[in-house]
Amino acid sequence: MKITFLGTGTSHGVPSIDCMLSGYSLCRKGVCLAAVSDPRQQRTRSSVLVEYSGMHVLIDVSSDFRTQALRERIPKIDAVLVTHCHADHISGIPDIRSYTAHRENPLPLYGSDESMSAIRQSFPYVFDPTASIGGGIPHLSTNPVAGVFPLFGENITCVPVVHGGLSGSFGYRINGFAYISDLKSLSKDSVALLEGLDVLILNCLREAHTHSSHLTLEQSISLAREIRPGKCYFIHMSHDIDYRTDTAKLDDGMSFSYDGLIIEI
């Protein structure tokens, strides 16, 4: 299994527009200014591409999907797993049309019933049979899932997570790999679904100040210690995470991810 980190940032991305407009005074660690010349500090919105059995499975279609697809030269997409319906995780859907133009069947999107409903409401023209097709409408199908479902010869496990007020927010597990980009907490049942992982990709929003729907660095480290994967890569990071100085705070086997990082399991 090959995993490409397409984006590793929050909904603001890094550098953030807010920080740039303030003359970078909002950035207490100088990450946004460093990102001007340091590619590892440049974080587009979070998403990964998972390749197995010759298939390409995208997890989330971020606001920066077009940039990510061009940068990584993604040759095809065979399915999309949607973690939740916040804009930074689904607003790239219009740009996925290029990957559906020559498909015989619609490109399948999978996620909670809440996420699938939100996508249909957010992009009604995509699913309206009376809409003018032209060249701008992706050919998609929405497929509500829960529990465990098969995809290209592997079982995908939906891992329910607590993320703000969303009732249908998921992480996903495929064999020894799991991806959880946005969460505040996990139930004991969800933690049990993550036993024996080789690789965990986990939310880590920032170091300073707690957040109502995301983990801080300390909380992310604590949860990773509880789950005990072979390797843990942190994702969905704001400009308050600086890999140059904050890496020293991590345990062995933990790393901050960066856009374009490729790992194999």
Backbone as CSV, one residue per row, in Angstrom:
resi,resn,N_x,N_y,N_z,CA_x,CA_y,CA_z,C_x,C_y,C_z
1,MET,0.844,-1.185,0.000,0.000,0.000,0.000,0.886,1.245,0.000
2,LYS,0.570,2.173,-0.883,1.311,3.431,-0.997,0.401,4.579,-0.610
3,ILE,0.899,5.466,0.237,0.106,6.600,0.717,0.845,7.892,0.405
4,THR,0.179,8.784,-0.311,0.736,10.099,-0.638,-0.035,11.163,0.127
5,PHE,0.683,11.970,0.893,0.063,13.073,1.619,-0.130,14.234,0.641
6,LEU,-1.368,14.426,0.202,-1.647,15.502,-0.747,-1.656,16.855,-0.054
7,GLY,-2.248,16.898,1.145,-2.275,18.122,1.925,-2.234,17.798,3.397
8,THR,-1.624,18.676,4.187,-1.436,18.402,5.615,-1.871,19.566,6.502
9,GLY,-2.574,20.544,5.925,-2.925,21.744,6.665,-4.374,21.810,7.101
10,THR,-4.685,22.824,7.887,-6.044,23.089,8.348,-6.853,23.770,7.254
11,SER,-8.064,24.190,7.626,-8.923,24.885,6.673,-8.325,26.218,6.224
12,HIS,-7.444,26.807,7.026,-6.768,28.044,6.630,-5.597,27.792,5.676
13,GLY,-5.027,26.593,5.737,-3.787,26.349,5.011,-2.631,27.103,5.653
14,VAL,-1.419,26.765,5.222,-0.209,27.439,5.705,0.679,27.741,4.500
15,PRO,1.083,29.018,4.284,0.773,30.182,5.118,-0.696,30.574,5.014
16,SER,-1.218,31.147,6.069,-2.623,31.549,6.087,-2.756,32.974,5.559
17,ILE,-3.904,33.246,4.943,-4.153,34.590,4.436,-4.198,35.584,5.594
18,ASP,-4.827,35.187,6.702,-4.905,36.072,7.862,-3.512,36.519,8.309
19,CYS,-2.602,35.565,8.333,-1.250,35.870,8.793,-0.534,36.814,7.817
20,MET,-0.696,36.543,6.535,-0.079,37.398,5.527,-0.595,38.832,5.632
21,LEU,-1.916,38.991,5.810,-2.509,40.329,5.898,-2.042,41.087,7.138
22,SER,-1.652,40.345,8.178,-1.189,40.996,9.415,0.306,41.285,9.389
23,GLY,0.946,41.027,8.246,2.397,41.166,8.198,3.085,40.055,8.956
24,TYR,2.402,38.902,9.055,2.886,37.701,9.737,3.000,37.880,11.252
25,SER,2.303,38.881,11.791,2.366,39.113,13.235,1.513,38.116,14.024
26,LEU,0.586,37.427,13.359,-0.263,36.460,14.043,0.437,35.131,14.288
27,CYS,1.560,34.936,13.653,2.238,33.635,13.665,3.313,33.646,14.753
28,ARG,3.014,33.063,15.904,3.913,33.179,17.054,5.216,32.407,16.878
29,LYS,5.235,31.430,15.947,6.452,30.656,15.718,7.147,31.001,14.391
30,GLY,6.565,31.913,13.637,7.176,32.299,12.373,7.028,31.278,11.264
31,VAL,6.072,30.371,11.391,5.923,29.293,10.410,5.455,29.821,9.060
32,CYS,4.485,30.746,9.061,3.961,31.251,7.783,5.042,31.974,6.983
33,LEU,5.862,32.754,7.657,6.948,33.435,6.960,7.985,32.423,6.475
34,ALA,8.280,31.415,7.295,9.229,30.380,6.892,8.718,29.603,5.688
35,ALA,7.374,29.482,5.579,6.780,28.710,4.490,7.037,29.331,3.131
36,VAL,7.372,30.602,3.100,7.668,31.255,1.825,8.826,30.558,1.122
37,SER,9.789,30.053,1.904,10.963,29.419,1.304,11.148,27.957,1.700
38,ASP,10.362,27.461,2.663,10.513,26.093,3.154,9.298,25.265,2.743
39,PRO,9.435,24.382,1.752,8.281,23.611,1.271,7.622,22.775,2.356
40,ARG,8.368,22.330,3.351,7.778,21.486,4.386,6.857,22.264,5.322
41,GLN,6.922,23.578,5.276,6.008,24.394,6.083,4.798,24.853,5.260
42,GLN,4.780,24.560,3.969,3.658,24.931,3.110,2.616,23.815,3.164
43,ARG,1.458,24.096,3.729,0.454,23.060,3.974,-0.855,23.407,3.277
44,THR,-1.168,22.651,2.227,-2.487,22.774,1.620,-3.480,21.977,2.466
45,ARG,-4.758,22.087,2.134,-5.794,21.464,2.954,-5.712,19.943,2.902
46,SER,-6.067,19.291,4.011,-5.715,17.889,4.254,-6.434,16.893,3.344
47,SER,-5.653,15.935,2.846,-6.146,14.844,2.009,-4.999,13.881,1.777
48,VAL,-5.318,12.605,1.536,-4.306,11.632,1.146,-4.821,10.797,-0.021
49,LEU,-3.883,10.239,-0.767,-4.186,9.285,-1.830,-3.627,7.938,-1.415
50,VAL,-4.485,6.917,-1.416,-4.091,5.566,-1.018,-4.132,4.673,-2.251
51,GLU,-3.020,3.993,-2.538,-2.947,3.104,-3.695,-2.756,1.665,-3.221
52,TYR,-3.637,0.797,-3.690,-3.485,-0.636,-3.409,-4.197,-1.417,-4.498
53,SER,-3.678,-2.596,-4.803,-4.258,-3.481,-5.822,-4.463,-2.761,-7.145
54,GLY,-3.601,-1.834,-7.472,-3.698,-1.108,-8.724,-4.765,-0.026,-8.739
55,MET,-5.413,0.218,-7.607,-6.481,1.202,-7.522,-6.023,2.434,-6.741
56,HIS,-6.647,3.578,-7.057,-6.320,4.854,-6.419,-7.541,5.340,-5.652
57,VAL,-7.420,5.372,-4.332,-8.527,5.785,-3.466,-8.154,7.110,-2.810
58,LEU,-8.943,8.126,-3.073,-8.734,9.454,-2.507,-9.533,9.578,-1.219
59,ILE,-8.898,10.078,-0.161,-9.633,10.376,1.070,-9.783,11.891,1.172
60,ASP,-11.021,12.345,0.987,-11.439,13.743,0.952,-10.985,14.424,-0.345
61,VAL,-11.786,15.387,-0.758,-11.491,16.176,-1.965,-11.344,17.622,-1.485
62,SER,-10.142,17.991,-1.129,-9.928,19.241,-0.415,-10.100,20.465,-1.309
63,SER,-10.128,21.621,-0.662,-10.217,22.889,-1.386,-9.050,23.077,-2.341
64,ASP,-7.945,22.404,-2.081,-6.741,22.530,-2.906,-6.541,21.331,-3.831
65,PHE,-7.610,20.587,-4.121,-7.462,19.356,-4.888,-6.792,19.580,-6.240
66,ARG,-7.186,20.606,-6.959,-6.602,20.845,-8.283,-5.090,21.001,-8.191
67,THR,-4.636,21.825,-7.248,-3.192,22.036,-7.068,-2.496,20.736,-6.696
68,GLN,-3.118,19.963,-5.818,-2.516,18.707,-5.367,-2.436,17.693,-6.505
69,ALA,-3.491,17.586,-7.303,-3.514,16.632,-8.407,-2.440,16.950,-9.436
70,LEU,-2.256,18.229,-9.723,-1.225,18.635,-10.686,0.167,18.413,-10.109
71,ARG,0.342,18.746,-8.845,1.659,18.601,-8.210,2.107,17.150,-8.164
72,GLU,1.192,16.240,-7.813,1.541,14.833,-7.668,1.275,14.022,-8.938
73,ARG,0.751,14.686,-9.961,0.464,14.029,-11.246,-0.372,12.757,-11.034
74,ILE,-1.488,12.914,-10.343,-2.371,11.786,-10.059,-2.967,11.273,-11.368
75,PRO,-2.727,10.011,-11.743,-3.153,9.529,-13.056,-4.627,9.164,-13.141
76,LYS,-5.226,8.758,-12.004,-6.635,8.361,-11.999,-7.124,8.330,-10.573
77,ILE,-8.447,8.302,-10.430,-9.073,8.111,-9.131,-10.180,7.084,-9.319
78,ASP,-10.181,6.058,-8.490,-11.154,4.981,-8.622,-12.281,5.062,-7.597
79,ALA,-12.058,5.768,-6.493,-13.094,5.938,-5.472,-12.650,7.048,-4.528
80,VAL,-13.626,7.622,-3.817,-13.358,8.682,-2.844,-14.009,8.315,-1.515
81,LEU,-13.244,8.387,-0.434,-13.774,8.258,0.919,-13.876,9.655,1.519
82,VAL,-15.029,10.010,2.034,-15.256,11.334,2.609,-15.331,11.210,4.128
83,THR,-14.463,11.940,4.822,-14.455,11.856,6.275,-15.620,12.613,6.896
84,HIS,-15.909,13.810,6.366,-17.017,14.610,6.873,-17.286,15.742,5.887
85,CYS,-18.327,16.524,6.177,-18.827,17.442,5.155,-18.394,18.891,5.332
86,HIS,-17.356,19.177,6.099,-16.857,20.541,6.171,-16.212,20.943,4.843
87,ALA,-16.268,22.234,4.546,-15.907,22.716,3.212,-14.489,22.352,2.792
88,ASP,-13.535,22.400,3.729,-12.150,22.125,3.339,-11.928,20.670,2.953
89,HIS,-12.935,19.814,3.185,-12.800,18.396,2.864,-13.647,17.955,1.664
90,ILE,-14.549,18.831,1.204,-15.388,18.445,0.060,-15.443,19.496,-1.042
91,SER,-14.898,20.691,-0.818,-15.119,21.763,-1.792,-14.297,21.615,-3.066
92,GLY,-13.414,20.609,-3.123,-12.699,20.334,-4.372,-13.478,19.439,-5.320
93,ILE,-14.685,19.033,-4.935,-15.459,18.094,-5.754,-15.674,18.573,-7.184
94,PRO,-15.950,19.845,-7.460,-16.108,20.255,-8.864,-14.880,19.972,-9.722
95,ASP,-13.685,20.017,-9.127,-12.460,19.801,-9.895,-12.165,18.335,-10.163
96,ILE,-12.947,17.447,-9.580,-12.714,16.022,-9.809,-13.312,15.575,-11.146
97,ARG,-13.972,16.502,-11.833,-14.666,16.156,-13.083,-13.734,15.579,-14.134
98,SER,-12.478,16.026,-14.137,-11.536,15.516,-15.147,-11.305,14.024,-14.995
99,TYR,-11.467,13.509,-13.789,-11.250,12.080,-13.537,-12.509,11.246,-13.815
100,THR,-13.600,11.913,-14.120,-14.840,11.189,-14.397,-15.254,11.267,-15.864
101,ALA,-14.546,12.067,-16.641,-14.990,12.354,-18.011,-15.073,11.109,-18.889
102,HIS,-14.176,10.165,-18.686,-14.119,9.001,-19.572,-14.485,7.700,-18.858
103,ARG,-15.125,7.816,-17.706,-15.579,6.630,-16.990,-16.916,6.157,-17.545
104,GLU,-17.058,4.853,-17.608,-18.350,4.297,-18.025,-19.387,4.443,-16.925
105,ASN,-18.950,4.286,-15.670,-19.840,4.405,-14.521,-19.439,5.609,-13.671
106,PRO,-20.369,6.129,-12.872,-20.026,7.265,-12.012,-18.894,6.920,-11.049
107,LEU,-18.086,7.910,-10.725,-17.049,7.748,-9.708,-17.736,7.675,-8.349
108,PRO,-17.505,6.595,-7.579,-18.229,6.440,-6.313,-17.599,7.234,-5.167
109,LEU,-18.450,7.944,-4.439,-18.082,8.608,-3.196,-18.711,7.831,-2.050
110,TYR,-17.927,7.596,-0.985,-18.411,6.849,0.170,-18.244,7.708,1.421
111,GLY,-19.208,7.593,2.324,-19.139,8.305,3.589,-20.422,8.119,4.354
112,SER,-20.532,8.798,5.480,-21.732,8.688,6.286,-22.934,9.226,5.521
113,ASP,-24.113,8.825,5.959,-25.335,9.340,5.339,-25.372,10.861,5.432
114,GLU,-24.922,11.408,6.542,-24.881,12.858,6.719,-23.960,13.509,5.686
115,SER,-22.782,12.932,5.478,-21.837,13.494,4.513,-22.365,13.413,3.092
116,MET,-22.957,12.278,2.733,-23.475,12.118,1.379,-24.634,13.083,1.114
117,SER,-25.489,13.275,2.106,-26.593,14.219,1.957,-26.072,15.643,1.809
118,ALA,-25.053,15.996,2.589,-24.487,17.339,2.525,-23.857,17.606,1.153
119,ILE,-23.214,16.599,0.586,-22.609,16.768,-0.738,-23.684,16.997,-1.796
120,ARG,-24.756,16.252,-1.734,-25.837,16.424,-2.698,-26.493,17.798,-2.551
121,GLN,-26.564,18.307,-1.338,-27.131,19.633,-1.111,-26.164,20.746,-1.510
122,SER,-24.868,20.506,-1.328,-23.866,21.520,-1.639,-23.639,21.669,-3.137
123,PHE,-23.818,20.568,-3.876,-23.594,20.585,-5.321,-24.822,20.017,-6.041
124,PRO,-25.969,20.681,-5.914,-27.205,20.106,-6.471,-27.155,19.913,-7.982
125,TYR,-26.438,20.783,-8.690,-26.383,20.662,-10.147,-25.703,19.370,-10.588
126,VAL,-24.813,18.823,-9.749,-24.110,17.588,-10.105,-25.085,16.408,-10.162
127,PHE,-26.101,16.453,-9.320,-27.005,15.309,-9.176,-28.396,15.589,-9.751
128,ASP,-28.555,16.718,-10.426,-29.834,17.083,-11.035,-29.891,16.544,-12.462
129,PRO,-30.738,15.556,-12.737,-30.778,14.977,-14.076,-31.241,15.949,-15.146
130,THR,-31.841,17.083,-14.751,-32.306,18.060,-15.737,-31.264,19.134,-16.023
131,ALA,-30.152,19.111,-15.297,-29.121,20.134,-15.485,-28.427,19.961,-16.826
132,SER,-28.002,21.080,-17.400,-27.224,21.030,-18.633,-25.850,20.449,-18.327
133,ILE,-25.491,19.381,-19.042,-24.266,18.658,-18.702,-23.027,19.434,-19.112
134,GLY,-22.937,19.832,-20.354,-21.759,20.569,-20.802,-20.484,19.826,-20.474
135,GLY,-19.433,20.563,-20.084,-18.173,19.926,-19.722,-17.821,20.123,-18.270
136,GLY,-18.779,20.642,-17.489,-18.417,21.045,-16.142,-19.030,20.266,-15.017
137,ILE,-19.686,19.141,-15.309,-20.361,18.406,-14.257,-19.685,17.054,-14.040
138,PRO,-19.122,16.821,-12.866,-18.515,15.509,-12.605,-19.575,14.423,-12.552
139,HIS,-19.186,13.248,-12.980,-20.091,12.090,-13.035,-19.850,11.283,-11.766
140,LEU,-20.711,11.474,-10.744,-20.470,10.930,-9.412,-21.680,10.162,-8.900
141,SER,-21.434,9.254,-7.965,-22.504,8.622,-7.210,-22.182,8.727,-5.729
142,THR,-23.196,8.955,-4.902,-23.003,9.025,-3.454,-23.482,7.728,-2.827
143,ASN,-22.668,7.179,-1.940,-22.930,5.857,-1.373,-22.781,5.900,0.143
144,PRO,-23.876,6.017,0.890,-23.789,6.025,2.349,-23.270,4.687,2.877
145,VAL,-22.342,4.750,3.821,-21.774,3.535,4.401,-21.654,3.708,5.910
146,ALA,-21.473,2.594,6.581,-21.203,2.561,8.022,-20.618,1.195,8.329
147,GLY,-19.975,1.076,9.465,-19.413,-0.226,9.825,-18.270,-0.603,8.909
148,VAL,-18.376,-1.773,8.284,-17.333,-2.277,7.388,-17.953,-2.517,6.015
149,PHE,-17.245,-2.104,4.966,-17.737,-2.346,3.614,-16.561,-2.703,2.708
150,PRO,-16.795,-3.491,1.656,-15.716,-3.912,0.765,-15.424,-2.860,-0.298
151,LEU,-14.154,-2.726,-0.648,-13.757,-1.815,-1.718,-12.479,-2.342,-2.372
152,PHE,-12.614,-2.781,-3.615,-11.484,-3.272,-4.401,-10.709,-4.386,-3.682
153,GLY,-11.442,-5.309,-3.110,-10.829,-6.478,-2.510,-10.368,-6.311,-1.088
154,GLU,-10.572,-5.159,-0.490,-10.204,-4.933,0.906,-11.432,-4.472,1.681
155,ASN,-11.438,-4.741,2.968,-12.504,-4.251,3.833,-12.125,-2.886,4.393
156,ILE,-13.019,-1.918,4.210,-12.822,-0.576,4.748,-13.635,-0.463,6.030
157,THR,-12.989,-0.088,7.119,-13.677,0.085,8.399,-13.915,1.568,8.654
158,CYS,-15.184,1.937,8.831,-15.533,3.300,9.205,-15.338,3.455,10.712
159,VAL,-14.560,4.446,11.107,-14.266,4.675,12.522,-14.980,5.953,12.958
160,PRO,-16.087,5.847,13.687,-16.798,7.055,14.129,-15.923,7.909,15.048
161,VAL,-15.928,9.208,14.802,-15.149,10.134,15.630,-16.039,11.281,16.076
162,VAL,-15.666,11.908,17.191,-16.360,13.102,17.672,-15.638,14.320,17.120
163,HIS,-16.360,15.085,16.296,-15.771,16.273,15.665,-16.829,17.372,15.650
164,GLY,-16.799,18.221,16.672,-17.798,19.270,16.785,-19.182,18.663,16.919
165,GLY,-20.147,19.268,16.231,-21.519,18.792,16.319,-21.905,17.825,15.224
166,LEU,-20.932,17.362,14.428,-21.245,16.448,13.340,-21.533,15.054,13.890
167,SER,-22.624,14.458,13.439,-22.957,13.105,13.887,-22.400,12.045,12.952
168,GLY,-21.953,12.441,11.782,-21.502,11.468,10.789,-20.073,11.677,10.341
169,SER,-19.190,11.931,11.271,-17.778,12.141,10.948,-17.005,10.842,11.158
170,PHE,-16.234,10.453,10.151,-15.520,9.174,10.174,-14.020,9.355,10.010
171,GLY,-13.271,8.419,10.580,-11.948,8.076,10.098,-12.102,6.769,9.337
172,TYR,-11.045,6.317,8.676,-11.112,5.065,7.920,-9.890,4.203,8.205
173,ARG,-10.146,2.891,8.272,-9.067,1.920,8.408,-9.083,0.964,7.228
174,ILE,-7.909,0.758,6.648,-7.718,-0.241,5.588,-6.551,-1.119,6.023
175,ASN,-6.848,-2.351,6.410,-5.816,-3.254,6.939,-5.076,-2.585,8.091
176,GLY,-3.744,-2.445,7.967,-2.957,-1.888,9.053,-2.778,-0.385,8.996
177,PHE,-3.574,0.280,8.169,-3.470,1.734,7.986,-4.780,2.409,8.392
178,ALA,-4.689,3.537,9.099,-5.889,4.300,9.450,-5.617,5.787,9.298
179,TYR,-6.681,6.510,8.904,-6.594,7.946,8.645,-7.707,8.656,9.406
180,ILE,-7.328,9.570,10.302,-8.299,10.369,11.054,-7.807,11.823,11.037
181,SER,-8.398,12.618,10.167,-7.880,13.974,9.976,-8.479,14.990,10.931
182,ASP,-9.727,14.813,11.345,-10.407,15.799,12.188,-11.115,15.083,13.333
183,LEU,-10.768,15.399,14.564,-11.498,14.844,15.701,-11.161,15.595,16.970
184,LYS,-12.081,15.474,17.928,-11.853,15.957,19.284,-11.647,14.801,20.241
185,SER,-12.359,13.676,19.995,-12.208,12.516,20.863,-12.689,11.263,20.159
186,LEU,-12.321,10.118,20.735,-12.750,8.811,20.249,-13.406,8.042,21.384
187,SER,-14.467,7.325,21.058,-15.067,6.437,22.055,-14.166,5.216,22.250
188,LYS,-14.426,4.462,23.309,-13.669,3.225,23.542,-13.866,2.246,22.390
189,ASP,-15.076,2.211,21.834,-15.340,1.317,20.703,-14.514,1.703,19.487
190,SER,-14.365,3.006,19.250,-13.574,3.455,18.102,-12.093,3.186,18.315
191,VAL,-11.617,3.389,19.547,-10.219,3.065,19.849,-9.958,1.588,19.582
192,ALA,-10.924,0.734,19.937,-10.761,-0.705,19.716,-10.649,-1.045,18.233
193,LEU,-11.284,-0.249,17.386,-11.204,-0.480,15.941,-9.819,-0.158,15.382
194,LEU,-8.987,0.486,16.186,-7.668,0.923,15.726,-6.531,0.116,16.343
195,GLU,-6.844,-1.009,16.933,-5.799,-1.844,17.523,-4.931,-2.484,16.436
196,GLY,-3.629,-2.583,16.721,-2.722,-3.303,15.844,-2.372,-2.608,14.547
197,LEU,-2.404,-1.282,14.538,-2.091,-0.542,13.317,-0.588,-0.506,13.038
198,ASP,-0.248,-0.570,11.763,1.129,-0.291,11.342,1.353,1.204,11.232
199,VAL,0.363,1.904,10.642,0.480,3.350,10.424,-0.839,4.022,10.789
200,LEU,-0.752,5.074,11.591,-1.892,5.928,11.914,-1.583,7.348,11.460
201,ILE,-2.509,7.945,10.726,-2.431,9.368,10.377,-3.475,10.078,11.220
202,LEU,-3.040,11.076,12.009,-3.886,11.600,13.082,-3.864,13.129,13.130
203,ASN,-5.029,13.697,13.397,-5.223,15.135,13.576,-4.300,15.705,14.659
204,CYS,-3.712,16.872,14.361,-2.892,17.593,15.346,-2.947,19.071,14.985
205,LEU,-3.952,19.772,15.486,-4.231,21.131,15.019,-3.164,22.145,15.401
206,ARG,-2.833,22.197,16.686,-1.921,23.243,17.147,-1.388,22.885,18.526
207,GLU,-0.414,23.665,18.997,0.135,23.422,20.332,-0.582,24.261,21.388
208,ALA,-0.754,25.523,21.105,-1.316,26.431,22.101,-2.843,26.399,22.100
209,HIS,-3.430,26.485,23.262,-4.879,26.632,23.450,-5.650,25.385,22.996
210,THR,-6.604,25.005,23.803,-7.475,23.891,23.419,-8.447,24.349,22.339
211,HIS,-9.063,23.388,21.681,-10.003,23.683,20.591,-11.252,22.843,20.799
212,SER,-12.402,23.367,20.393,-13.669,22.681,20.652,-13.867,21.423,19.820
213,SER,-13.176,21.312,18.676,-13.430,20.160,17.808,-12.174,19.502,17.247
214,HIS,-11.011,19.914,17.717,-9.752,19.334,17.240,-8.806,19.042,18.409
215,LEU,-7.872,18.138,18.157,-6.854,17.816,19.147,-5.704,18.809,19.095
216,THR,-5.177,19.143,20.265,-3.925,19.891,20.337,-2.754,18.907,20.269
217,LEU,-1.549,19.440,20.181,-0.359,18.588,20.093,-0.283,17.628,21.279
218,GLU,-0.466,18.136,22.480,-0.394,17.275,23.670,-1.451,16.185,23.621
219,GLN,-2.660,16.531,23.200,-3.742,15.556,23.120,-3.501,14.531,22.017
220,SER,-2.919,14.974,20.914,-2.613,14.060,19.819,-1.557,13.043,20.235
221,ILE,-0.537,13.514,20.915,0.501,12.608,21.411,-0.100,11.599,22.384
222,SER,-0.963,12.070,23.283,-1.587,11.190,24.263,-2.443,10.117,23.585
223,LEU,-3.224,10.495,22.575,-4.061,9.519,21.884,-3.207,8.525,21.103
224,ALA,-2.145,9.006,20.477,-1.251,8.100,19.748,-0.613,7.090,20.697
225,ARG,-0.278,7.524,21.887,0.274,6.596,22.888,-0.751,5.536,23.277
226,GLU,-2.024,5.932,23.337,-3.076,4.987,23.696,-3.301,3.961,22.583
227,ILE,-3.289,4.416,21.340,-3.552,3.512,20.218,-2.330,2.655,19.892
228,ARG,-1.144,3.213,20.052,0.132,2.505,19.878,0.320,1.919,18.457
229,PRO,0.225,2.729,17.438,0.544,2.228,16.091,2.043,2.053,15.934
230,GLY,2.457,1.333,14.895,3.880,1.224,14.618,4.488,2.579,14.304
231,LYS,3.770,3.389,13.497,4.193,4.749,13.161,2.965,5.641,13.210
232,CYS,3.155,6.881,13.647,2.071,7.859,13.655,2.545,9.136,12.966
233,TYR,1.766,9.589,11.987,2.056,10.826,11.266,0.952,11.828,11.568
234,PHE,1.333,13.014,12.029,0.340,14.024,12.361,-0.013,14.863,11.131
235,ILE,-1.294,15.266,11.067,-1.839,15.948,9.890,-2.825,17.013,10.351
236,HIS,-3.328,17.813,9.395,-4.304,18.869,9.668,-3.725,19.873,10.651
237,MET,-2.523,20.366,10.321,-1.760,21.229,11.225,-1.871,22.695,10.818
238,SER,-1.979,23.553,11.818,-2.014,24.996,11.600,-0.583,25.549,11.620
239,HIS,-0.496,26.879,11.543,0.830,27.506,11.596,1.413,27.522,13.005
240,ASP,0.720,26.918,13.955,1.244,26.810,15.322,2.073,25.542,15.516
241,ILE,2.179,24.724,14.465,3.048,23.544,14.502,4.267,23.815,13.633
242,ASP,5.433,23.777,14.237,6.699,24.024,13.536,7.559,22.770,13.645
243,TYR,7.702,22.050,12.523,8.434,20.780,12.583,9.887,20.982,12.999
244,ARG,10.439,22.193,12.792,11.841,22.433,13.121,12.093,22.370,14.625
245,THR,11.137,22.826,15.413,11.320,22.855,16.873,10.414,21.861,17.597
246,ASP,9.226,21.593,17.051,8.253,20.759,17.757,8.524,19.266,17.626
247,THR,9.336,18.862,16.664,9.650,17.440,16.514,10.290,16.875,17.776
248,ALA,11.038,17.702,18.487,11.704,17.247,19.710,10.709,16.857,20.798
249,LYS,9.456,17.274,20.678,8.431,16.975,21.671,7.746,15.634,21.415
250,LEU,8.029,15.013,20.281,7.356,13.784,19.890,8.077,12.549,20.411
251,ASP,7.335,11.473,20.587,7.925,10.182,20.931,8.560,9.555,19.696
252,ASP,9.387,8.555,19.912,9.895,7.766,18.790,8.708,7.165,18.037
253,GLY,8.801,7.155,16.728,7.716,6.610,15.912,6.654,7.625,15.540
254,MET,6.754,8.849,16.059,5.821,9.920,15.713,6.524,10.942,14.826
255,SER,5.801,11.474,13.838,6.377,12.460,12.920,5.308,13.456,12.496
256,PHE,5.743,14.659,12.142,4.868,15.605,11.473,4.937,15.328,9.974
257,SER,3.800,15.193,9.354,3.772,14.950,7.917,4.004,16.265,7.165
258,TYR,4.153,16.166,5.859,4.269,17.358,5.017,3.708,17.034,3.635
259,ASP,3.287,18.046,2.922,2.711,17.857,1.602,3.713,17.172,0.683
260,GLY,3.266,16.122,0.012,4.127,15.393,-0.919,4.846,14.212,-0.298
261,LEU,4.754,14.043,1.026,5.373,12.882,1.671,4.717,11.598,1.155
262,ILE,5.542,10.596,0.848,5.054,9.301,0.392,5.588,8.221,1.319
263,ILE,4.686,7.358,1.799,5.102,6.239,2.632,4.506,4.958,2.034
264,GLU,5.128,3.835,2.352,4.624,2.549,1.892,4.489,1.606,3.079
265,ILE,3.436,0.809,3.041,3.191,-0.152,4.113,3.267,-1.552,3.531
